[in-house]
């Protein structure tokens, strides 16, 4: 593998974790982001001459740290104690391989907790963390929030300004305060997983680097705080991840759940996820992620699509709708009812949701309506909904699937 390929893979797989460590070491987002770029530039210049180091991530962290310190000296950014403070900072910074002396030893997870500061609005916490720490684009974040890229960009800028103007420290809360930030942290991890499991844009259906990192963080959270929410989220991610190999053809064409080859599902992940679901559902009060994981577990237990217990799935959606009503939950419940009671029953519920503002530009809502109309023999309505879904899609394999459905209607 040549140096450029190695660096590209490292940036894709490790850059966010390197950035998290640099932020801990330097205490400044912008300075750490500059240091990250400088470290990769230095690697591109030095590694072809000296070879790739045995621990590339540690090398990049160290290079970025010292590049930042050199930059501080040159630009005289630190004014309190002059170069003496810079020298002291260099001495105080621990080596990258040394564990942190606190209750979270993973820099990436630690930084997510740090960004989810209660002084910021909940949506600002999540948007800032997804953009800065997880490197999702504003378009990807906007899709997750059912919002616009411009709105998300403004939210992120305001959050950064609030951190700067209020002097919010980049530090971890004590163990007793972790729960106050847990909801936001779990939302971040789940949104990262979703983007990895079903990419918003691009020529590939999934981004395994994102979903694997989300699962890694989920495992850490389940050990750190083993409650119904953390166990439920980890179970949900594992059960979805178990289906990855069956979700598309070798040439990247989308395969829907009911059409998937179930012998390709990862049974080890299904077994682990199902065990976690049972634990999470026994805890009171039952968390929302545990209820969603229960639905995924029902799918995982069905050896064939026609063996799916849709009545049990509808029951889980009923619980979700009572616990945390939302247009998206209502949409998914309507689809489940269509599978249990027939497409006409589901379409009736979907039509009741047609005025929901949050669903007007939500692709799955239009795709679901198109499918029900197709199954009911109403091709004109199906075509209109498929065309609307296609107009909203930015993902190549998804677009090809919708185009295929439209061609089938024309036959």
Backbone torsions as a table, in degrees:
resi	resn	phi	psi	omega
1	UNK	NA	129.4	-178.7
2	UNK	-76.7	167.4	-174.4
3	UNK	-61.5	-42.3	-177.8
4	UNK	-63.6	-41.0	177.9
5	UNK	-63.8	-41.7	178.4
6	UNK	-60.8	-45.5	-179.3
7	UNK	-65.3	-40.1	178.5
8	UNK	-61.2	-44.2	179.0
9	UNK	-65.3	-40.8	178.8
10	UNK	-63.5	-42.7	-179.8
11	UNK	-63.4	-42.8	179.8
12	UNK	-63.5	-45.2	-171.3
13	UNK	-89.8	-26.9	-169.1
14	UNK	-123.3	-11.1	-170.0
15	UNK	-60.7	-37.4	-178.1
16	UNK	-69.6	-36.4	178.5
17	UNK	-72.0	-36.3	175.4
18	UNK	-63.7	-44.1	179.1
19	UNK	-60.7	-42.0	179.6
20	UNK	-59.9	-42.1	178.8
21	UNK	-66.5	-41.2	179.8
22	UNK	-64.9	-37.0	177.6
23	UNK	-64.7	-41.0	176.2
24	UNK	-61.7	-41.9	-176.3
25	UNK	-73.5	-36.1	-172.8
26	UNK	-102.0	-21.8	177.3
27	UNK	71.3	22.5	-176.0
28	UNK	-151.1	123.7	-178.4
29	UNK	-61.9	-53.3	-175.5
30	UNK	-63.1	-42.7	179.2
31	UNK	-62.9	-39.9	179.8
32	UNK	-67.2	-38.1	179.2
33	UNK	-66.0	-39.9	175.2
34	UNK	-63.5	-41.8	-179.4
35	UNK	-63.8	-37.7	177.8
36	UNK	-60.6	-46.8	179.7
37	UNK	-64.9	-41.9	179.2
38	UNK	-62.0	-36.9	-179.2
39	UNK	-65.5	-42.0	179.7
40	UNK	-70.0	-34.3	175.5
41	UNK	-64.4	-43.3	178.8
42	UNK	-62.2	-40.2	178.9
43	UNK	-64.3	-40.5	179.4
44	UNK	-63.8	-29.3	179.3
45	UNK	-84.5	-37.5	-170.4
46	UNK	-93.4	-38.1	-174.5
47	UNK	-63.0	-36.4	176.7
48	UNK	-59.9	-26.2	179.8
49	UNK	-89.6	-38.7	-172.1
50	UNK	-106.0	-4.4	-176.3
51	UNK	80.1	160.0	-179.6
52	UNK	-70.3	129.3	-179.3
53	UNK	-65.8	161.8	-178.1
54	UNK	-66.9	-29.2	177.3
55	UNK	-124.7	83.1	-174.4
56	UNK	-58.8	-39.4	-177.3
57	UNK	-64.9	-43.2	178.1
58	UNK	-63.6	-38.7	178.5
59	UNK	-61.0	-45.3	-177.7
60	UNK	-66.6	-39.2	176.7
61	UNK	-62.2	-47.2	-178.7
62	UNK	-63.4	-43.4	179.6
63	UNK	-63.5	-44.0	179.8
64	UNK	-63.4	-40.9	179.6
65	UNK	-61.0	-48.0	-177.1
66	UNK	-74.3	-29.7	172.5
67	UNK	-61.8	-41.9	179.8
68	UNK	-64.9	-42.9	179.6
69	UNK	-63.1	-41.8	176.7
70	UNK	-62.0	-39.8	179.4
71	UNK	-65.8	-38.5	177.5
72	UNK	-61.4	-43.8	179.3
73	UNK	-60.1	-46.7	-176.0
74	UNK	-65.7	-43.2	-173.7
75	UNK	-90.5	-4.7	179.2
76	UNK	53.5	47.0	-179.3
77	UNK	-71.9	-33.6	-179.0
78	UNK	-89.6	121.9	-171.3
79	UNK	-111.7	-13.3	-172.7
80	UNK	-70.6	-53.9	-177.5
81	UNK	-121.4	16.3	176.7
82	UNK	61.0	-149.4	-175.8
83	UNK	-65.7	-21.9	178.7
84	UNK	-61.5	-38.5	179.3
85	UNK	-69.0	-37.0	178.2
86	UNK	-62.3	-45.5	179.9
87	UNK	-62.7	-41.2	179.5
88	UNK	-65.1	-39.6	178.9
89	UNK	-61.2	-41.1	179.7
90	UNK	-63.0	-36.9	-179.1
91	UNK	-73.6	-34.0	-174.9
92	UNK	-79.0	-20.6	-176.3
93	UNK	-69.2	122.9	-179.4
94	UNK	-72.2	155.2	176.4
95	UNK	-63.6	148.7	-174.5
96	UNK	-58.5	-28.3	-175.8
97	UNK	-85.3	-8.0	-177.9
98	UNK	-78.3	137.7	-179.6
99	UNK	-70.5	152.3	175.4
100	UNK	-73.3	146.5	179.4
101	UNK	-91.2	62.4	174.6
102	UNK	-155.5	-168.6	-170.7
103	UNK	-88.3	-2.0	173.0
104	UNK	-128.2	114.4	-175.8
105	UNK	-96.2	4.2	179.9
106	UNK	-105.2	117.0	-174.9
107	UNK	-60.2	-38.8	-176.5
108	UNK	-65.1	-49.3	178.5
109	UNK	-64.9	-38.9	178.9
110	UNK	-59.1	-42.2	-178.6
111	UNK	-70.3	-35.2	176.9
112	UNK	-61.6	-44.0	175.5
113	UNK	-61.0	-39.2	-179.1
114	UNK	-64.2	-43.2	-178.4
115	UNK	-69.2	-28.9	-179.2
116	UNK	-82.2	58.1	-176.2
117	UNK	-80.8	136.3	-176.6
118	UNK	-64.4	-15.6	177.7
119	UNK	-71.3	-17.2	178.8
120	UNK	-96.3	149.3	173.9
121	UNK	-61.7	150.1	-174.7
122	UNK	-55.2	-47.9	-178.0
123	UNK	-66.6	-32.4	177.1
124	UNK	-67.8	-41.1	176.5
125	UNK	-55.1	-50.6	-174.1
126	UNK	-68.5	-43.9	-178.9
127	UNK	-63.4	-44.5	179.3
128	UNK	-61.5	-43.8	-178.2
129	UNK	-66.6	-43.3	-179.8
130	UNK	-63.3	-38.2	-177.7
131	UNK	-76.2	-48.4	-171.7
132	UNK	-84.3	-45.8	-173.5
133	UNK	-86.1	-36.9	-174.6
134	UNK	-103.7	-6.1	173.6
135	UNK	63.9	28.0	171.1
136	UNK	-77.2	148.0	178.1
137	UNK	-76.5	162.8	177.7
138	UNK	-62.7	-31.5	178.1
139	UNK	-65.8	-42.4	179.3
140	UNK	-65.8	-40.8	179.2
141	UNK	-67.6	-40.8	178.8
142	UNK	-60.3	-39.4	178.0
143	UNK	-62.4	-40.8	-179.7
144	UNK	-66.9	-34.1	-178.0
145	UNK	-91.8	0.9	-173.9
146	UNK	53.9	45.1	-176.6
147	UNK	-129.1	-168.5	179.3
148	UNK	-107.8	151.6	177.7
149	UNK	-56.3	-38.0	-179.2
150	UNK	-63.6	-42.2	178.5
151	UNK	-62.9	-43.6	-179.7
152	UNK	-65.2	-41.7	179.5
153	UNK	-60.7	-42.7	178.1
154	UNK	-64.1	-39.4	179.9
155	UNK	-62.3	-40.8	-178.8
156	UNK	-68.2	-43.4	179.1
157	UNK	-61.4	-44.3	179.5
158	UNK	-62.7	-39.2	-179.8
159	UNK	-64.6	-43.2	178.6
160	UNK	-63.5	-42.4	178.8
161	UNK	-63.9	-38.2	179.1
162	UNK	-63.5	-42.1	178.7
163	UNK	-61.5	-44.6	-178.8
164	UNK	-67.9	-50.5	-173.1
165	UNK	-69.4	-33.8	-179.3
166	UNK	-87.7	-4.3	-179.7
167	UNK	63.6	35.7	-179.8
168	UNK	-68.4	124.4	-177.0
169	UNK	-77.2	147.7	174.8
170	UNK	-86.2	79.2	-178.3
171	UNK	-142.8	159.9	-175.7
172	UNK	-87.3	139.7	173.9
173	UNK	-69.3	159.5	176.6
174	UNK	-67.0	163.7	-177.8
175	UNK	-54.3	-33.6	-177.6
176	UNK	-71.6	-18.6	-177.8
177	UNK	-103.9	-1.1	-177.7
178	UNK	-59.4	-37.7	-177.1
179	UNK	-62.5	-27.3	-179.3
180	UNK	-67.6	-19.8	-179.6
181	UNK	-110.0	-2.4	-170.8
182	UNK	-63.3	-40.7	-177.9
183	UNK	-58.0	-45.3	179.7
184	UNK	-65.5	-41.5	-180.0
185	UNK	-62.8	-44.0	179.2
186	UNK	-63.8	-38.5	178.7
187	UNK	-63.5	-41.6	177.4
188	UNK	-59.5	-50.7	-177.3
189	UNK	-60.4	-41.5	-178.7
190	UNK	-68.8	-39.3	178.5
191	UNK	-66.5	-36.1	175.2
192	UNK	-63.5	-44.6	178.1
193	UNK	-60.2	-45.8	-178.0
194	UNK	-60.4	-39.9	178.7
195	UNK	-66.8	-34.0	176.8
196	UNK	-74.0	-32.4	-177.3
197	UNK	-80.7	-32.9	179.7
198	UNK	-145.5	89.4	-173.1
199	UNK	-61.6	140.5	-179.6
200	UNK	-71.2	-38.9	-177.6
201	UNK	-132.9	171.8	172.2
202	UNK	105.6	180.0	-175.4
203	UNK	-98.4	1.6	175.9
204	UNK	-121.0	145.3	-175.8
205	UNK	-68.3	-33.8	-174.7
206	UNK	-128.3	162.9	171.4
207	UNK	-127.8	94.6	-172.4
208	UNK	-64.3	-28.7	179.8
209	UNK	-60.9	-39.3	-179.8
210	UNK	-71.4	-46.1	-177.5
211	UNK	-67.1	-36.3	178.2
212	UNK	-67.4	-38.8	177.6
213	UNK	-66.2	-39.6	177.9
214	UNK	-62.6	-41.5	178.8
215	UNK	-66.1	-39.7	177.9
216	UNK	-59.6	-45.8	178.4
217	UNK	-65.8	-38.0	177.9
218	UNK	-61.6	-37.8	177.8
219	UNK	-65.7	-41.0	177.5
220	UNK	-62.1	-43.4	-179.8
221	UNK	-64.4	-39.0	-178.7
222	UNK	-65.8	-28.7	175.3
223	UNK	-79.4	-40.7	-177.0
224	UNK	-67.7	-45.7	-177.9
225	UNK	-136.8	83.9	-174.3
226	UNK	-80.1	71.0	178.9
227	UNK	-113.2	-175.2	-175.0
228	UNK	-61.6	-32.3	-178.1
229	UNK	-74.2	-48.2	-177.8
230	UNK	-69.0	-42.8	178.4
231	UNK	-66.3	-38.6	178.9
232	UNK	-64.6	-42.8	180.0
233	UNK	-64.8	-45.2	179.0
234	UNK	-60.8	-43.8	178.1
235	UNK	-59.8	-44.4	-179.2
236	UNK	-60.4	-44.9	-179.2
237	UNK	-66.7	-42.1	-179.7
238	UNK	-64.4	-41.4	-178.9
239	UNK	-67.3	-39.3	174.9
240	UNK	-67.2	-44.3	-178.1
241	UNK	-61.4	-28.7	-179.3
242	UNK	-60.1	-21.4	-176.5
243	UNK	-96.4	1.6	-172.6
244	UNK	-53.7	-47.7	-174.1
245	UNK	-65.2	-20.1	-176.9
246	UNK	-99.4	-0.5	-170.3
247	UNK	-83.5	-12.8	177.6
248	UNK	-151.4	159.3	178.0
249	UNK	-74.8	167.7	177.8
250	UNK	-55.6	-28.1	178.2
251	UNK	-96.6	16.6	169.5
252	UNK	90.1	12.3	-179.9
253	UNK	-83.1	136.5	-176.8
254	UNK	-65.2	136.8	174.2
255	UNK	-122.5	121.3	-179.7
256	UNK	-71.0	161.6	-174.4
257	UNK	-53.6	-47.3	-175.2
258	UNK	-69.4	-15.2	-178.6
259	UNK	-102.8	-0.4	-173.9
260	UNK	-74.2	150.5	176.6
261	UNK	-81.9	103.3	-167.9
262	UNK	-74.0	-15.6	174.7
263	UNK	-73.0	-8.1	174.3
264	UNK	-87.3	-11.2	179.6
265	UNK	-67.5	143.3	-178.6
266	UNK	-79.7	106.0	-174.5
267	UNK	-70.0	-28.8	178.0
268	UNK	-65.4	-43.0	177.8
269	UNK	-66.7	-37.7	178.0
270	UNK	-63.1	-43.7	-179.6
271	UNK	-64.6	-43.9	179.4
272	UNK	-64.9	-45.6	179.8
273	UNK	-62.4	-39.4	-179.3
274	UNK	-66.4	-38.5	176.7
275	UNK	-62.7	-42.7	179.4
276	UNK	-65.5	-37.3	177.4
277	UNK	-59.5	-46.1	-179.8
278	UNK	-58.9	-42.0	177.0
279	UNK	-62.7	-48.5	-174.7
280	UNK	-64.7	-36.7	-178.1
281	UNK	-74.5	-18.2	177.5
282	UNK	-80.9	-13.5	-178.5
283	UNK	-86.6	146.7	-178.7
284	UNK	-122.3	138.2	-7.7
285	UNK	-73.9	149.8	-177.9
286	UNK	-68.6	133.0	-178.3
287	UNK	-80.7	160.4	-178.7
288	UNK	-64.9	-37.6	179.1
289	UNK	-66.2	-34.8	178.6
290	UNK	-64.5	-39.0	178.1
291	UNK	-66.0	-41.9	177.2
292	UNK	-65.3	-38.1	177.7
293	UNK	-65.8	-33.1	176.2
294	UNK	-59.3	-41.1	177.4
295	UNK	-62.7	-45.5	179.5
296	UNK	-63.1	-35.3	179.5
297	UNK	-67.3	-36.3	177.0
298	UNK	-62.3	-43.6	176.1
299	UNK	-60.9	-43.8	-177.3
300	UNK	-64.4	-26.1	-178.2
301	UNK	-81.5	-15.6	-177.0
302	UNK	-85.4	119.0	-179.3
303	UNK	-72.6	-26.0	176.9
304	UNK	-135.4	153.2	-176.5
305	UNK	-57.5	-37.8	-176.6
306	UNK	-75.8	-3.3	175.5
307	UNK	-95.5	0.8	-178.2
308	UNK	-63.4	131.8	179.8
309	UNK	-84.7	84.7	-176.1
310	UNK	-69.6	-26.7	177.1
311	UNK	-63.7	-41.3	178.6
312	UNK	-67.1	-38.2	178.9
313	UNK	-64.2	-43.7	176.8
314	UNK	-59.8	-38.8	177.7
315	UNK	-60.1	-42.1	176.7
316	UNK	-63.4	-41.4	179.4
317	UNK	-66.6	-34.1	175.5
318	UNK	-60.4	-43.2	178.4
319	UNK	-64.6	-42.2	179.1
320	UNK	-62.9	-42.2	-178.0
321	UNK	-65.6	-34.0	177.1
322	UNK	-74.0	-38.6	-176.1
323	UNK	-76.4	-39.6	-176.7
324	UNK	-149.4	75.3	-176.4
325	UNK	-62.0	137.6	177.5
326	UNK	-157.7	157.2	177.6
327	UNK	-60.5	-35.1	-178.3
328	UNK	-69.7	-41.5	176.4
329	UNK	-62.6	-42.6	179.2
330	UNK	-62.6	-37.6	177.4
331	UNK	-62.8	-49.5	-179.0
332	UNK	-64.4	-35.9	176.5
333	UNK	-63.7	-40.9	179.3
334	UNK	-62.1	-40.1	178.4
335	UNK	-65.2	-41.3	178.5
336	UNK	-63.6	-40.2	177.8
337	UNK	-65.1	-36.7	175.8
338	UNK	-60.7	-37.5	179.0
339	UNK	-73.0	-29.7	179.9
340	UNK	-83.2	-45.1	-169.7
341	UNK	-111.1	-5.4	-179.3
342	UNK	111.0	156.0	-174.3
343	UNK	-62.6	-30.2	-179.2
344	UNK	-64.4	-41.4	179.5
345	UNK	-64.7	-39.7	179.0
346	UNK	-68.6	-40.5	-178.5
347	UNK	-65.6	-35.5	177.3
348	UNK	-59.0	-42.5	179.0
349	UNK	-69.8	-39.2	178.3
350	UNK	-62.8	-40.5	179.5
351	UNK	-63.3	-31.8	176.4
352	UNK	-66.7	-23.0	-179.0
353	UNK	-93.8	1.1	-171.5
354	UNK	-63.2	-23.2	-178.9
355	UNK	-90.7	-1.7	-179.6
356	UNK	-67.7	118.4	-177.1
357	UNK	-59.6	-37.5	-176.6
358	UNK	-65.1	-20.3	-176.5
359	UNK	-100.5	-4.2	-175.5
360	UNK	-61.3	-38.0	179.6
361	UNK	-115.3	28.5	-179.5
362	UNK	-99.4	107.7	-172.6
363	UNK	-53.4	-47.0	-178.2
364	UNK	-57.4	-29.2	179.1
365	UNK	-65.7	-43.8	-179.8
366	UNK	-71.7	-37.7	178.3
367	UNK	-65.8	-38.8	179.2
368	UNK	-65.8	-43.6	179.5
369	UNK	-64.5	-39.9	178.5
370	UNK	-59.4	-43.7	-177.6
371	UNK	-65.6	-41.2	179.8
372	UNK	-67.0	-40.5	177.4
373	UNK	-64.6	-39.4	177.4
374	UNK	-60.4	-45.1	-178.9
375	UNK	-67.5	-25.3	179.4
376	UNK	-89.3	1.1	-179.9
377	UNK	73.5	36.1	178.2
378	UNK	-118.0	74.5	-169.9
379	UNK	-63.9	-35.1	-178.7
380	UNK	-64.9	-44.2	178.0
381	UNK	-67.3	-37.8	178.2
382	UNK	-62.6	-42.9	-178.9
383	UNK	-62.3	-43.7	-179.9
384	UNK	-59.9	-43.1	-178.4
385	UNK	-72.4	-38.4	176.6
386	UNK	-63.2	-40.2	179.8
387	UNK	-65.4	-37.7	177.2
388	UNK	-66.0	-42.7	177.6
389	UNK	-62.7	-41.9	179.7
390	UNK	-62.2	-40.2	179.4
391	UNK	-64.1	-27.2	-178.7
392	UNK	-87.9	-18.0	-173.6
393	UNK	-78.7	137.6	174.0
394	UNK	-120.7	11.9	-175.9
395	UNK	-111.0	125.0	-168.0
396	UNK	-61.2	-47.1	-177.6
397	UNK	-67.7	-34.6	176.6
398	UNK	-65.0	-43.2	178.9
399	UNK	-62.2	-41.1	179.8
400	UNK	-64.3	-37.4	178.7
401	UNK	-64.8	-45.1	179.9
402	UNK	-64.9	-38.9	176.7
403	UNK	-63.3	-37.8	176.8
404	UNK	-62.0	-43.6	178.4
405	UNK	-61.9	-40.6	179.4
406	UNK	-64.9	-39.1	177.8
407	UNK	-64.6	-38.2	179.0
408	UNK	-64.1	-35.0	178.3
409	UNK	-68.0	-28.3	-178.1
410	UNK	-76.8	-15.1	-177.2
411	UNK	-76.9	NA	NA
